[in-house]
Amino acid sequence: MSYLPATLNLRDEDITALITEYKEYHASPELSLQEFETTRKIRERAENLVLAPGVEREIVPIGETGTVVILRNGEGPVVAYRADIDALPILEQTGLDYASEARGVLDGEDVAVMHGCGHDTHIAMGLKTMDLFARDAESWAGTIEFIFQPGEEGKDGAKLMVSQGLWQSVPRPEALYGQHVFPFTAGTLRVTKNEVTASVDSLKVIVKGKGGHGSQPQDTIDPVILSAYILVRLQSVVSREVGPLDSAVVTCGYLHAGKKENIIPDQAEFRLSIRSASQKIREEVLHKVIRIIRSECQASGADEPEIENYHASNIVMNDVALSEKLTETFTQELGEELVTFDPDYRLMGSEDFGELGDAANIPYTFWMLGGFSDEHLNAEVPISNHSPFFAPLPDPTLSVGVRAAAAAIYSHVRKD
């Protein structure tokens, strides 16, 4: 027996429309804080909602590409659900007939754009969940806020929405929910409590050398060699300066210097992504990373480097009571075989979802939705988020995700 009432169940035509809408968003991704067409479509979609008598709709723009769609159905609790909407600078290689051919501009460079992290599924599932509650005035009462958040991928979109007046523009909910498609079995859910994701700190480092002719290195301070020393040495932070029972990751995903092979440039730039499993480890790793960068520059006779922490998100910390109750709700709706409550489940990836709740002391739970076949999961090169091959199975992933979102929301606004 399902948890959701029949009035909130997906019909066959809902599932067809859900998959179609997902494919449309997959084929038309936009980079972080550039989601102008995506936002236009979301707001237009909200304008055209089919509303049951008594259900009221309000569309609240937050900044240029943030949107909250509010559904009201009389007096009752307030609950919120978040879906992120941005894509990544990746050239898609899935071979799908609805694969992205979109292009965008990142730091002045023309790049391919792909929904390589599943935010297209998040949009489609959020919109379809909104449909279910909009057309049903009988089974629920209260206020539901659907938050469509831009800029999750390294642009601090959650913090931006908060700074642009999110919680001053919409009622503060009693609970906030969100989910993320992830590489495990399609149509399964995984819930945990306390820490879910790692924190992230993104450092932009400019190393200042002394340029010159490639044949006269003795007259220069080579920032390329210096950067190489720094980046190799930084790997010892985790392997030799973080305890083996603690968790951290230091990754360099960007390195640029010079324009020609026979010119030693006067500076180099690299960017680091630092993931930490606790605030204590986070502070220690940041201190050690900065110490090494500055020390290597000093050892090479270079000037003081420029170090900027340009993107940071805290650990997503699921509310314990909310997570345990939610697991029971999911199990009632989907069955024990599809729902796993794993209190030890952790990701070294990061998310800014928690920034929305932390900013207003709102309890929240963020869960993972499986989206892949066994064939994908057992491939020689396993599928991962941010891969050019990332393509969740539309069925049953999307319909299970909608049922999960609807069940989470319904657990607060159900009529007794």
NUVEXGU-137490 format. One line per 5 residues: number of its first residue (from 1); for each residue x, y, z of N, C-alpha, C. Coordinates in steps of 0.05 Angstrom, whole numbers, always signed. Atoms other than C-alpha are relative to their C-alpha. Last residue first. Example, Ala and Ser with C-alpha at 12.3 -4.5 7.8 and 13.67 -1.06 7.14 Angstrom:
% residues 2
2	-16 -24 -1 +273 -21 +143 -15 +22 +14  +18 -24 +0 +246 -90 +156 +18 +24 +0
END
This chain:
% residues 416
416	+6 +23 -17 -113 +282 +175 -28 -10 -6  +24 -4 -16 -96 +327 +116 -6 -25 +16  +23 +18 +3 -25 +319 +92 -23 +8 +18  +24 -15 +6 +20 +380 +92 -25 -18 -3  +5 -24 -16 +82 +355 +127 -27 +12 -5
411	-3 +7 -29 +89 +282 +104 -4 +24 +18  +26 +8 -11 +62 +306 +37 +1 -7 +29  +16 -23 -4 +128 +342 +22 -27 -7 +14  -13 -17 -20 +171 +281 +33 -17 +24 +6  +4 +13 -26 +121 +236 -4 +13 +17 +22
406	+28 -4 -8 +119 +284 -64 -5 -12 +28  +4 -28 -7 +195 +286 -68 -29 +5 +10  -15 -6 -25 +201 +210 -63 -5 +29 +8  +14 +13 -23 +145 +198 -114 +14 +6 +26  +24 -16 -5 +178 +248 -161 -16 -12 +23
401	-8 -26 -12 +245 +214 -154 -24 +18 +6  -6 +5 -28 +214 +146 -166 +8 +26 +14  +25 +4 -14 +182 +172 -230 +5 -6 +29  +16 -25 -3 +247 +202 -254 -26 -4 +15  -12 -20 -16 +292 +142 -242 -18 +24 +6
396	+20 -12 -18 +246 +88 -269 +10 +24 +17  +19 +17 -13 +254 +104 -326 +15 -23 +13  +24 -14 -6 +296 +163 -348 -21 -16 +15  +22 +12 +13 +360 +124 -341 -26 +15 +7  +18 +17 -16 +413 +173 -319 -22 -13 -17
391	+27 -1 +11 +463 +198 -370 -18 -19 +16  +20 +1 -21 +534 +215 -347 -28 +3 -13  +18 +23 +6 +581 +197 -405 -23 -2 +20  +13 -5 +26 +618 +264 -406 -19 -22 -8  -12 +15 +22 +631 +252 -331 -14 +7 -26
386	-20 -17 +14 +615 +304 -279 +15 -15 -22  +9 -27 +5 +577 +252 -237 +24 +16 -11  -1 -17 -23 +608 +183 -245 -12 +27 -7  +12 -26 +4 +599 +124 -291 +3 +16 +26  +26 -6 -12 +647 +66 -279 -10 +28 -5
381	-4 -27 -12 +704 +55 -328 -27 +8 +11  -28 -1 -5 +704 -20 -341 +8 +27 +12  -17 -5 +24 +629 -19 -335 +29 +2 +8  -21 +21 +1 +595 -50 -274 +19 +3 -24  -14 +0 -25 +552 +11 -257 +24 -20 +0
376	-15 -25 -4 +532 +24 -329 +18 -2 +25  -20 +0 +21 +512 -49 -340 +17 +25 +2  -22 +16 -8 +477 -51 -273 +23 +0 -20  +3 +28 +3 +433 +6 -297 +25 -15 +11  -15 +14 +20 +436 +77 -270 -5 -30 +0
371	+9 -5 +26 +396 +130 -234 +12 -16 -23  -15 +15 +19 +399 +120 -159 -12 +3 -28  +18 +16 +18 +369 +176 -119 +17 -14 -20  -10 +8 +26 +409 +205 -61 -19 -18 -14  -3 +28 +5 +379 +243 -2 +10 -5 -28
366	-9 +2 +27 +383 +313 +28 +6 -30 -5  -11 +26 +7 +346 +326 +93 +5 -1 -30  +2 +10 +27 +333 +393 +125 +11 -28 -3  -8 +28 +2 +321 +430 +189 -4 -10 -28  +22 +17 +9 +316 +506 +179 +10 -29 -1
361	+4 +20 -21 +364 +550 +219 -25 -18 -7  +23 -7 -16 +355 +608 +171 -7 -21 +21  +3 -29 -1 +422 +609 +135 -23 +9 +17  -17 -11 -21 +435 +536 +152 -4 +30 +3  +11 +5 -26 +376 +514 +110 +16 +13 +23
356	+27 -11 -1 +396 +547 +45 -12 -4 +28  -2 -29 -5 +470 +534 +57 -27 +13 +2  +2 -6 -29 +454 +460 +63 +2 +29 +7  +28 +3 -9 +440 +454 -12 -3 +9 +30  +6 -24 -15 +511 +479 -28 -29 +0 +10
351	+26 -11 +8 +536 +410 -45 -5 +26 +15  +12 -22 -16 +602 +374 -39 -25 +10 -13  +9 -22 +16 +633 +308 -61 -14 +21 +18  -20 -20 +0 +669 +268 -9 -6 +22 -20  -12 -6 +26 +604 +231 +2 +23 +20 +4
346	-12 -26 +3 +582 +196 +66 +10 +4 -29  -5 -8 +28 +538 +137 +84 +10 +29 -1  -29 -4 +4 +548 +116 +157 +6 +9 -29  -10 -22 -16 +475 +125 +178 +29 +6 -4  -27 +7 -7 +452 +81 +120 +12 +23 +15
341	-8 -20 -20 +377 +81 +110 +28 -9 +10  -22 +7 -18 +365 +43 +45 +5 +23 +19  -8 -21 -19 +300 +46 +6 +21 -10 +19  -10 -24 +15 +282 +7 -57 +12 +21 +18  -21 +8 +20 +274 -63 -27 +12 +24 -15
336	-26 +3 -13 +238 -36 +35 +22 -6 -21  -7 +27 -8 +178 -12 -5 +28 -2 +10  -15 +14 +21 +165 +51 -46 +7 -29 +7  +7 -7 +28 +113 +93 -9 +12 -20 -20  +29 +4 +3 +116 +62 +61 -8 +5 -29
331	+4 +29 -1 +192 +56 +56 -30 -6 -4  -8 +12 +26 +197 +128 +34 -6 -30 -1  +18 -9 +20 +157 +151 +95 +6 -12 -27  +25 +15 -4 +198 +109 +143 -21 +7 -21  -5 +28 +9 +262 +137 +113 -25 -17 +4
326	+2 +1 +29 +233 +207 +120 +5 -28 -10  +28 +0 +7 +222 +197 +195 -4 -2 -31  +11 +25 -9 +294 +178 +205 -29 -2 -7  -10 +21 +17 +319 +236 +163 -12 -27 +7  +13 -3 +26 +275 +288 +198 +9 -23 -18
321	+28 +8 -3 +297 +263 +267 -14 +1 -27  +3 +28 -8 +371 +266 +249 -29 -9 +0  +13 +1 -26 +373 +332 +211 -7 -29 +6  +28 +8 -1 +420 +324 +152 -10 -1 +29  +4 +15 -25 +486 +362 +155 -30 -6 +3
316	+29 +4 -1 +511 +385 +87 -6 -18 +24  +10 +27 +0 +583 +405 +101 -30 +0 +1  -3 +16 -24 +597 +478 +87 -9 -29 -5  +25 +10 -11 +607 +509 +19 +5 -17 +24  -1 +17 -24 +664 +552 -6 -28 -8 +8
311	+25 +15 -2 +680 +587 -72 +2 -19 +24  +21 -13 +15 +731 +642 -86 -26 -16 +1  +21 +21 -4 +783 +626 -33 -26 +11 -12  +28 -8 -4 +836 +672 -62 -18 -24 +3  +16 +24 -7 +912 +663 -57 -29 +10 +6
306	+28 -8 -5 +959 +713 -90 -16 -25 +4  +22 +7 +19 +1031 +691 -83 -26 +12 +7  +23 +12 -14 +1085 +729 -44 -22 -6 -21  +15 -18 -17 +1144 +743 -91 -23 -15 +13  +23 -14 +13 +1188 +688 -116 -14 +19 +19
301	-7 -28 +3 +1257 +669 -89 -22 +16 -13  -9 -6 +28 +1245 +596 -102 +7 +29 -4  -23 +16 +6 +1243 +577 -28 +11 +5 -28  -22 -12 -13 +1195 +635 -15 +26 -15 -6  -6 -25 +14 +1147 +610 -67 +25 +13 +12
296	-14 +6 +25 +1153 +540 -38 +6 +25 -16  -28 +9 -5 +1138 +567 +31 +15 -7 -25  -17 -23 -7 +1077 +607 +9 +29 -9 +4  -1 -18 +23 +1044 +548 -26 +19 +23 +6  -17 +12 +21 +1062 +499 +29 +3 +19 -23
291	-28 +0 -10 +1034 +543 +85 +19 -10 -22  -10 -27 +3 +970 +555 +44 +29 +2 +10  -2 -6 +29 +958 +481 +37 +12 +27 -4  -24 +14 +10 +974 +468 +111 +4 +6 -30  -24 -12 -11 +925 +521 +136 +25 -13 -12
286	-3 -27 +12 +870 +498 +89 +26 +13 +10  -9 +4 +28 +881 +426 +111 +4 +27 -13  -28 +9 +1 +877 +443 +185 +11 -2 -28  -17 -22 -9 +814 +486 +179 +29 -9 -1  +1 -22 +20 +778 +433 +138 +20 +22 +7
281	-18 +8 +21 +800 +376 +184 +2 +23 -21  -28 +1 -11 +768 +412 +243 +20 -7 -22  -10 -27 -1 +706 +429 +202 +28 +1 +11  +9 -13 -25 +696 +356 +184 +12 +29 +0  +22 +15 -12 +699 +312 +122 -9 +12 +26
276	-6 +8 -28 +741 +359 +80 -24 -12 +13  +23 +12 -13 +744 +372 +5 +8 -10 +28  -7 +14 -25 +794 +419 -26 -25 -9 +14  +25 +7 -13 +788 +440 -99 +7 -17 +24  +2 +24 -17 +849 +476 -123 -28 -4 +9
271	+24 -1 -17 +860 +526 -179 -3 -27 +14  +14 +26 -4 +925 +542 -214 -22 +2 +19  +25 +2 -17 +954 +605 -243 -9 -29 +1  +16 +24 +6 +1025 +617 -269 -25 +1 +19  +18 +10 -20 +1066 +681 -272 -14 -25 -10
266	-6 -13 -25 +1124 +715 -307 -20 -8 +22  +19 -21 -7 +1124 +668 -366 +7 +12 +28  +7 +6 -28 +1186 +630 -391 -18 +23 +10  +2 -24 -18 +1183 +640 -465 -7 -10 +28  -28 -10 -4 +1207 +585 -513 +0 +25 +17
261	-18 +20 -12 +1143 +542 -511 +28 +11 +7  -18 +11 +21 +1095 +599 -523 +21 -17 +14  +13 +1 +26 +1033 +626 -487 +18 -12 -21  -14 -5 +25 +1050 +622 -413 -17 -2 -25  -23 -18 +0 +1019 +590 -353 +10 +3 -28
256	-6 -15 +25 +954 +553 -337 +24 +18 +4  -28 -10 -1 +934 +499 -288 +6 +14 -26  -6 -21 +19 +863 +479 -271 +28 +10 +4  +14 +5 +25 +834 +417 -238 +5 +21 -21  -4 -23 +19 +882 +413 -179 -13 -7 -26
251	-2 +4 +29 +854 +366 -127 +6 +26 -14  -10 -25 +12 +863 +362 -51 +5 -6 -30  -9 +2 +27 +819 +310 -17 +10 +27 -9  -3 -25 +14 +805 +301 +57 +10 -7 -28  +3 -1 +29 +784 +245 +103 +2 +28 -11
246	+14 -24 +8 +805 +225 +174 -1 +1 -31  +28 +5 -5 +824 +155 +196 -17 +24 -6  +11 +21 +18 +892 +159 +164 -29 -6 +4  +1 +26 -12 +907 +225 +200 -13 -20 -18  +27 +6 -9 +920 +284 +155 +0 -28 +10
241	+6 -19 -21 +992 +309 +148 -29 -1 +9  -19 -2 -22 +1026 +254 +108 -8 +19 +23  -14 +25 -6 +980 +228 +54 +17 +0 +24  +19 +22 -7 +930 +285 +55 +15 -25 +8  +17 -10 -22 +981 +342 +58 -19 -23 +9
236	-9 +11 -26 +1031 +302 +17 -17 +10 +23  +12 +27 -4 +991 +315 -46 +10 -13 +26  +26 -2 -13 +1008 +389 -37 -13 -28 +4  -3 -2 -29 +1082 +375 -51 -28 +0 +14  -9 +26 -10 +1067 +353 -122 +1 -1 +30
231	+22 +19 +4 +1025 +415 -135 +8 -28 +8  +22 -4 -19 +1076 +462 -104 -21 -22 -2  -9 +7 -27 +1136 +434 -141 -23 +2 +20  -3 +30 +0 +1098 +437 -207 +9 -9 +28  +26 +11 -2 +1077 +509 -193 +0 -31 +2
226	+9 -5 -27 +1149 +528 -181 -27 -11 +5  -14 +19 -18 +1171 +494 -245 -10 +4 +28  +9 +27 +8 +1118 +533 -284 +12 -21 +18  +25 +6 -15 +1131 +598 -245 -12 -27 -7  +19 +14 +17 +1204 +599 -270 -25 -8 +15
221	+12 +17 -21 +1244 +651 -233 -24 -13 -14  +29 -1 -5 +1287 +678 -289 -6 -13 +27  +8 -28 -4 +1358 +696 -307 -29 +3 +8  -14 -10 -23 +1384 +625 -298 -7 +29 +6  +16 +3 -24 +1329 +601 -345 +14 +11 +25
216	-15 -13 -22 +1365 +631 -404 -15 -2 +26  -28 +9 +1 +1346 +589 -465 +17 +11 +23  -1 +28 -8 +1271 +596 -451 +29 -11 +1  -4 +18 +22 +1279 +672 -453 +3 -29 +10  -24 -4 +16 +1251 +711 -394 +1 -20 -23
211	-1 +11 +27 +1198 +717 -341 +26 +5 -15  -14 -20 +15 +1204 +727 -267 +5 -11 -27  -28 +6 +6 +1157 +689 -222 +13 +24 -13  -14 -22 +14 +1091 +705 -188 +29 -6 -4  -28 +1 -8 +1046 +646 -170 +15 +20 -17
206	-17 -12 +21 +972 +662 -176 +29 +1 +11  -27 -7 -8 +929 +615 -135 +15 +11 -24  -13 -10 +24 +853 +608 -140 +27 +11 +9  -21 -21 -2 +828 +566 -82 +10 +7 -28  -13 -2 +26 +762 +528 -82 +19 +23 +1
201	-13 -26 +2 +740 +506 -12 +15 +0 -27  -17 -6 +23 +690 +449 -6 +12 +28 +3  -2 -29 +7 +656 +417 +53 +18 +3 -24  -23 -15 -10 +642 +343 +49 -3 +30 -4  -21 -7 +19 +574 +313 +38 +23 +14 +15
196	+6 +13 +25 +522 +276 +80 +23 +4 -20  -15 -8 +23 +540 +292 +152 -7 -17 -25  -24 -16 -6 +484 +280 +202 +14 +7 -26  +4 -22 -19 +434 +228 +178 +27 +13 +6  -18 +1 -23 +432 +183 +117 -7 +23 +19
191	+3 -22 -19 +382 +166 +62 +21 -4 +23  -18 +3 -23 +393 +124 +0 -1 +25 +17  -5 -23 -16 +338 +115 -52 +20 -7 +23  -5 +5 -28 +331 +65 -108 +7 +26 +14  +25 +3 -15 +299 +76 -176 +3 -7 +29
186	+22 -18 +7 +361 +64 -217 -25 -6 +16  +22 +12 +14 +416 +26 -181 -24 +18 -4  +6 +26 -9 +475 +70 -162 -27 -9 -12  -5 +26 +13 +509 +127 -195 -3 -24 +19  -27 +9 -7 +475 +189 -165 +4 -28 -13
181	-3 +25 +14 +413 +232 -176 +30 -7 +2  -20 -1 +22 +409 +285 -122 +3 -27 -13  -12 +26 +8 +353 +300 -74 +19 +4 -23  -12 +1 +26 +325 +359 -35 +11 -27 -6  -8 +26 +11 +282 +375 +25 +14 +4 -27
176	-10 -4 +27 +271 +435 +71 +11 -27 -10  -19 +20 +10 +230 +433 +135 +7 +5 -29  -7 +16 -24 +190 +481 +178 +19 -22 -8  +13 +26 -3 +190 +531 +121 +9 -14 +26  -20 +20 -10 +207 +605 +128 -13 -27 +4
171	+2 +8 -28 +156 +644 +87 +22 -21 +7  +19 +22 -2 +181 +674 +21 -1 -9 +30  +20 -2 +22 +213 +741 +4 -20 -23 +2  +17 -23 -5 +253 +752 +69 -22 +2 -21  +17 +5 -23 +279 +681 +66 -15 +25 +10
166	+17 +24 +2 +304 +689 -5 -19 -2 +24  +25 -3 -15 +330 +760 +2 -19 -23 -1  +20 -15 +16 +384 +766 -51 -27 +1 +13  -8 -28 -1 +437 +744 +0 -19 +18 -15  +4 -10 -27 +399 +679 +10 +7 +29 +1
161	+28 -3 -4 +395 +668 -65 -6 +10 +28  +9 -23 +16 +469 +682 -72 -30 +4 +4  -7 -24 -15 +487 +634 -15 -10 +25 -15  +17 +0 -24 +449 +579 -51 +6 +25 +16  +28 -8 +6 +481 +597 -118 -18 +1 +24
156	+13 -8 -25 +552 +595 -92 -28 +9 -4  +6 -29 +1 +582 +594 -162 -16 +9 +24  -23 -17 -5 +618 +527 -159 -5 +30 -1  -26 +10 +8 +566 +484 -193 +22 +21 +4  -10 +19 -20 +504 +503 -153 +29 -8 -6
151	-28 -3 -9 +494 +566 -194 +9 -19 +21  -22 -1 +19 +419 +570 -200 +27 -4 +13  -25 -15 -7 +366 +546 -151 +20 +0 -22  -17 +7 +23 +294 +527 -168 +25 +17 +2  -22 -18 +4 +259 +529 -100 +17 -11 -23
146	-18 +14 +18 +190 +497 -98 +22 +20 -7  -18 -18 +15 +154 +525 -37 +19 -18 -16  -23 +14 +11 +93 +488 -10 +17 +19 -17  -16 -14 +20 +42 +521 +35 +24 -16 -8  -24 -14 -9 -13 +490 +77 +13 +14 -24
141	+6 -28 -8 -67 +438 +65 +26 +12 +10  -21 -15 -15 -65 +370 +31 -9 +28 +6  -15 +17 -18 -110 +314 +4 +20 +16 +17  +15 +15 -20 -167 +353 -28 +17 -13 +21  +6 -17 -23 -136 +410 -67 -12 -16 +23
136	+14 +15 -22 -101 +367 -119 -4 +19 +24  +26 +9 +9 -81 +399 -186 -17 -15 +21  +16 -22 +10 -25 +441 -158 -28 -9 -8  +13 -15 -22 +2 +385 -114 -18 +22 -11  +17 +18 -16 +15 +338 -172 -15 +15 +21
131	+25 +6 +14 +40 +392 -220 -19 -16 +18  +16 -24 -2 +93 +415 -169 -27 -4 -14  +11 +1 -28 +119 +344 -165 -18 +24 +5  +21 +19 -1 +125 +347 -241 -12 -3 +28  +24 -11 +14 +164 +412 -239 -23 -20 +1
126	+12 -22 -16 +212 +387 -185 -25 +11 -13  +14 +12 -23 +224 +321 -222 -13 +21 +17  +24 +14 +9 +239 +357 -287 -16 -12 +23  +20 -19 +10 +287 +406 -255 -26 -14 -7  +11 -15 -24 +323 +353 -214 -21 +20 -9
121	+20 +18 -14 +330 +307 -275 -12 +15 +23  +23 +1 +18 +363 +365 -313 -22 -18 +12  +18 -21 -8 +408 +375 -252 -24 +2 -19  +27 +9 -5 +438 +307 -266 -20 +22 +8  +3 +7 -28 +512 +322 -258 -30 -6 +7
116	-16 +23 -8 +535 +323 -330 -2 -7 +29  +11 +6 -26 +480 +369 -356 +14 -26 +10  +14 +26 -3 +526 +388 -413 -12 -1 +28  +15 +0 -25 +558 +451 -441 -17 -25 +1  +23 +18 +1 +613 +456 -493 -13 +0 +27
111	-2 +27 -10 +659 +516 -484 -25 -16 -6  +23 +15 +10 +674 +584 -515 +3 -30 +8  -6 +21 +19 +725 +620 -471 -26 -15 -8  -7 -10 +26 +716 +687 -437 +5 -20 -22  -24 -16 -3 +717 +659 -367 +10 +9 -27
106	-11 +3 -27 +664 +608 -388 +27 +14 +2  -25 -15 -4 +622 +622 -449 +7 -1 +29  +2 -22 -18 +569 +572 -471 +27 +14 +2  -25 -13 -5 +555 +519 -523 -5 +23 +20  +0 -28 -8 +498 +470 -530 +29 +10 +5
101	-19 -12 +18 +502 +406 -570 +4 +29 +7  -4 -29 +2 +469 +366 -514 +20 +7 -22  -25 -11 -12 +449 +294 -525 +2 +30 -5  +6 -26 -11 +376 +279 -542 +24 +13 +14  +12 -16 +22 +392 +222 -590 -10 +27 +11
96	+29 +0 -1 +440 +196 -537 -12 +17 -23  +11 +12 +24 +512 +183 -557 -31 +0 +0  +18 +22 -6 +535 +195 -486 -11 -14 -24  -8 +23 +16 +596 +236 -504 -18 -24 +5  +15 +25 -4 +576 +306 -479 +9 -22 -19
91	+9 +9 +27 +630 +359 -482 -13 -27 +3  -8 +27 +8 +633 +386 -410 -10 -5 -28  -15 -3 +24 +629 +458 -383 +12 -27 -9  -29 +0 -2 +575 +441 -332 +14 +4 -27  -15 +22 +13 +500 +452 -321 +30 +6 +1
86	-23 -7 +17 +455 +494 -276 +14 -25 -11  +7 -2 +28 +384 +480 -249 +24 +4 -20  -19 -17 +12 +384 +460 -176 -2 -2 -30  -12 +12 +24 +320 +433 -147 +20 +19 -11  -20 -13 +17 +297 +450 -76 +9 -17 -23
81	-15 +20 +15 +235 +430 -37 +17 +14 -20  -14 -8 +25 +203 +472 +17 +15 -23 -12  -22 +18 +5 +150 +461 +72 +13 +8 -27  -15 -9 +23 +101 +509 +105 +24 -19 -3  -29 -2 -2 +49 +479 +152 +12 +11 -26
76	-15 +25 -5 -26 +493 +148 +30 +5 +0  -17 -1 -23 -80 +543 +129 +15 -27 +4  +11 -4 -27 -109 +543 +60 +21 +1 +21  +26 +14 +0 -80 +512 -3 -10 +2 +29  +14 -2 -25 -19 +553 -22 -27 -13 -2
71	+27 +10 +2 +31 +536 -77 -12 +2 +28  +14 +5 -25 +94 +578 -80 -28 -10 -7  +28 +3 +6 +142 +576 -139 -15 -9 +25  +16 +15 -19 +210 +602 -120 -29 +0 -9  +30 -1 +0 +257 +624 -175 -11 -17 +23
66	+12 +15 -21 +331 +641 -182 -30 +3 +1  +6 +27 +8 +358 +663 -249 -9 -18 +23  +6 +3 +29 +362 +739 -247 -10 -29 -6  -21 -7 +18 +356 +751 -172 -8 -6 -29  -22 -7 -19 +302 +714 -133 +25 +5 -18
61	-27 -1 +11 +238 +714 -175 +20 +7 +22  -17 -20 -12 +176 +696 -135 +28 -2 -12  -27 +3 +11 +120 +661 -172 +17 +22 +11  -16 -25 +1 +56 +655 -131 +27 -7 -11  -28 +1 +8 +3 +601 -140 +12 +28 +1
56	-11 -25 +11 -63 +590 -105 +29 -2 -6  -29 +0 +0 -100 +524 -95 +9 +27 -13  -11 -3 -27 -173 +532 -77 +30 +2 +2  +14 -22 -15 -202 +504 -141 +10 +1 +29  +26 +9 -11 -148 +458 -171 -13 +24 +14
51	+5 -3 -28 -93 +494 -209 -28 -10 +8  +29 +6 -3 -67 +472 -277 -5 +0 +30  +8 +22 -17 +1 +506 -280 -31 -3 -1  +20 +16 +14 +12 +553 -339 -9 -24 +16  +22 -17 +7 +48 +608 -300 -23 -16 -12
46	+15 -6 -24 +92 +556 -268 -25 +17 -6  +13 +25 -8 +114 +530 -336 -18 +5 +25  +22 +3 +19 +129 +601 -358 -16 -25 +7  +20 -20 -8 +172 +610 -296 -25 -1 -18  +11 +8 -26 +209 +545 -309 -22 +19 +9
41	+18 +23 +4 +217 +561 -383 -12 -9 +26  +24 -10 +15 +245 +631 -369 -20 -23 -3  +17 -14 -19 +292 +601 -317 -25 +10 -13  +10 +20 -19 +321 +551 -366 -20 +13 +19  +22 +13 +14 +327 +607 -418 -12 -22 +18
36	+21 -18 +7 +367 +650 -370 -24 -13 -14  +23 +18 +6 +409 +597 -337 -24 +16 -7  +7 -7 +27 +474 +638 -341 -26 -14 -9  +7 -29 +0 +487 +638 -266 -4 +11 -28  +8 -13 -25 +520 +570 -275 -3 +30 -2
31	-20 -2 -21 +524 +545 -346 -11 +15 +24  -12 -26 -2 +463 +528 -389 +19 +1 +24  -12 -8 -25 +436 +461 -413 +12 +28 -1  -4 -30 +1 +389 +452 -472 +12 +10 +26  -10 -9 +25 +387 +378 -491 +6 +30 -1
26	-26 +12 +4 +380 +353 -420 +13 +11 -25  -19 -14 -17 +324 +402 -408 +28 -11 -4  -2 -27 +10 +285 +375 -467 +20 +16 +16  -17 +1 +24 +300 +303 -447 +4 +28 -12  -28 +4 -8 +272 +317 -377 +18 +0 -25
21	-10 -25 -11 +208 +347 -406 +30 -3 +8  -3 -19 +22 +196 +285 -449 +12 +26 +10  -23 +9 +15 +208 +239 -390 +6 +19 -23  -24 -3 -17 +160 +277 -346 +25 -7 -15  -7 -29 +1 +107 +282 -401 +26 +6 +16
16	-8 -6 +27 +107 +206 -409 +9 +29 -2  -27 +11 +3 +106 +196 -334 +11 +6 -28  -19 -15 -16 +48 +243 -326 +28 -10 -5  -6 -24 +16 +10 +210 -383 +19 +19 +15  -17 +7 +23 +15 +144 -347 +8 +24 -16
11	+15 +14 +21 -13 +176 -284 +20 -8 -22  -7 -6 +28 +31 +194 -225 -18 -17 -18  -14 +20 +15 -3 +189 -157 +6 +9 -28  -28 -9 +4 -21 +250 -116 +17 -21 -15  +0 -26 +14 -97 +241 -121 +28 +11 -5
6	+4 +4 +29 -89 +167 -105 +1 +27 -15  +28 +5 +9 -62 +185 -36 -2 -2 -30  +14 -22 +12 +13 +178 -23 -29 -7 -7  +3 -21 -20 +38 +126 +26 -16 +23 -11  -17 -24 +2 +29 +68 -20 -7 +20 +21
1	+17 -24 +0 +0 +0 +0 +18 +25 +0
END
